[in-house]
């Protein structure tokens, strides 16, 4: 029997949302198990975040305010935001950046010679309020988190494990007590050891999903490899509510070179870079002459796609020749981008960067309240996998890290308070849990088929469920995924368990969730843009 002793808190995901929750719980004396699907704790979207994090300090934000920051979020979200969530992100989030990132973790944000934080302006922000660590802010934050979390005695990190399914009383507990009960409670997860291929039962008093987004479901993505919507799918299957999974933000500028799309941060445009088509025209003058390259991400992305279609071009260009000198030399202000482009023979000091939009951020997800609680008892969610309504239909730049920190902290506080009231999972539930039964291996896993299915999925998502959508294309995608899902089901339940198989199963289910939600929504808003 592969069963782990019950843990107080099981956190699935090891980015900022997961680790900030784990650290807060650990400080309060609670034992925590953190699951990472990779051995590399930097293989997450947090570590890939470039631009920075919006922050207002007490003395250096002249002409700015938290109220103005909140207004920018709501305008960027096309008015679909949940205002209490916006207020929590801007106000509590701002305090947590100071307390956790600056004072506690001592993240080395860039400062001038007087020690004042340097701030950049990004798209749809009305003021310069984005603090940063060069163009690798997320990596600096993840480095600080990993250092503290791996050293803490109350935190156990299970690396190279894949979450297969959430455990619930209605689906996984044996006995008439549970058969006839109307209640459904999350009580841990099945975890696949990616090395041995064996599935472990992990009971938990409380479970937090911090699995990130869905970018890798698309042909072009700025996300880390594990961003396939698995957390959202597991939550849906367990009975938790999902909200607006079709609100998917595309980042306007990813390097149009290489297999993995490398993000060209928004701060590049904030520093004065201009978008040009193949004829050298600054085309944003036609689409938004007021904000130009600093228009909201959804608007900018549609403009780029329309230019590419009209001119039959595979990409447009981002030109840094108009970079503002006060931002410092290009190779020093954007060292990561500078080095990455050099790998493809592009010197961004003198050559424009070929860019294409890429799937970037899930604005919808598992429905949560201000404390990260889902509609399923004992299940929490934080970060990109969750939908609190803070972002509405389109996320304001440089707010994702704040969201992770804020909801990770709130979930930890809520869980810790409950455990201190002795509200843990009962022994009756733990003892009734069914351990995993591996019935596979009657079908051989064909890796060529897996690769083909992923290619087909990503192509359909990009062409039919992408930046500009219409009902006919969504219907085609829906039928395609229904057939693909039926075909995969036989393989999934008859082949030996593996990370590749679980990922494909979750990926197809995530595509179906997104398409079905998009089909039902006739309102064109934010990043759900309908045409025809």
Secondary structure, 3 states (H helix, E strand, C coil): CCEEEEEEEEEECCCHHHHHHHHHHHHCCCCEEEEECCCCCCCCHHHHCCCCEECCCCCCCCCCCHHHHHHHHHHHCCCCCCHHHHHHHHHHHHHHHHHHHHHHCCCCCCECCCCCECCECCCCCCCCCEECCCCCHHHHHHHHHHHHHHHCCCEEEEECEEEEEEEEHHHHECCHHHHCCCCCEEEEEEEEECCCCCEEEEEEEEEEECCCCCHHHCCCECCCCCCCCHHHHHHHHHCCCEECCCCEEEEEEEECCCCCCEECCHHHHHCCCEEECCCCCCCHHHHCCCCHHHCCHHHHHHHHHHHHHHHCCCCEEEECCCCCHHHCCHHHHCHHHHHHHHCCCCCCCCCCEEEEEEEEEECCEEECCCCCECCCECEEECHHHEECCCCCCCCCCCCHHHHHHHHHHHHHHHHHHHHHCCCCCCHHHHHHECCCCCCCCCECCCHHHHHHHHHHHHHHHHHHCCCCECHHHHHHHHHHHHHHHHHHHHHHHHECCCHHHHHHHHHHHHHHHHHHHHHHCCCCECCECECC
